[in-house]
Amino acid sequence: MKQHTTNYVNTLIEVAEDCPVSWAQIPIEKKEKTIARLQYEILIKNPYQYSSDDIIFECYAIKNDISEHEKQKERAKFFSKGQPCLRCSPLAKKYGFGFHHNSEGKVAMIPVESKEYQTLLNDSSVTKTKAMRSKRK
């Protein structure tokens, strides 16, 4: 079975062109955790620990109540179809966070107003791609 991936290497996913904030904002805590909040909680505690695939699948597993012993089989099934990558993440579209994928493909969330974000933007060795827009042009 073909396996798709959402992983990038040495890439900055910039905030979306139409992102409504100029300072990164923490997604609001709700009774049922949103994808934005789940991704935020994973990434804030674990910069450069997980790949994009790890983060996206973990959020899917939490949302769909997948048990630990089912995870491996469910992950193979999940990635047998193409999945939206972090360019579609609400963190990059609405909340002002970019994503840096290092040389090992591990991800960190970078606030748009930070020095680190500017450094990555100006680093010619880092590939840049923008997050998806929320609205069509």
C-alpha positions, 0 to 999 in steps of 0.5 A, a space after each residue: 500500500 502506497 504511503 503518502 507523507 506531509 513531511 518537509 525538510 529544511 523548510 519554513 511554512 510561513 503564516 498565510 497571506 491573509 492571516 488576521 493577526 500580526 502577533 502569534 495567539 494561543 488558540 482558545 481552550 474549548 470543552 472539545 479540543 480543536 485541531 489548532 489547540 491540539 497542534 499547539 499543545 504538542 508543539 509548544 512542549 516538544 519543539 523539533 521532537 516530531 515530524 509533520 506526519 507524527 503531529 497530524 496523525 496524533 491529532 487525528 488519533 486523539 479526535 477519533 479516540 484511537 487506542 495505543 494498540 490500534 495506532 500503528 495499523 490506523 496510521 498506515 491506513 490514514 497515510 494510504 491516502 494523501 492528507 493535508 499538511 501543516 500548510 492547512 493548519 489553523 495555527 498558520 492560517 489564523 493564529 500567527 505561527 509559522 512552522 520550521 522543519 529542520 534538516 531531520 524533518 522535525 517541526 517547531 512552531 515559530 511565532 510570526 513576530 519573533 526574531 527566529 521567524 525573521 532569521 529563518 525568512 532571511 536564511 537563503 538555505 531554508 526553503 519557504 512556502 506559505 500556508 494556505 489562504 483562508 479566503 480565495 483572492 
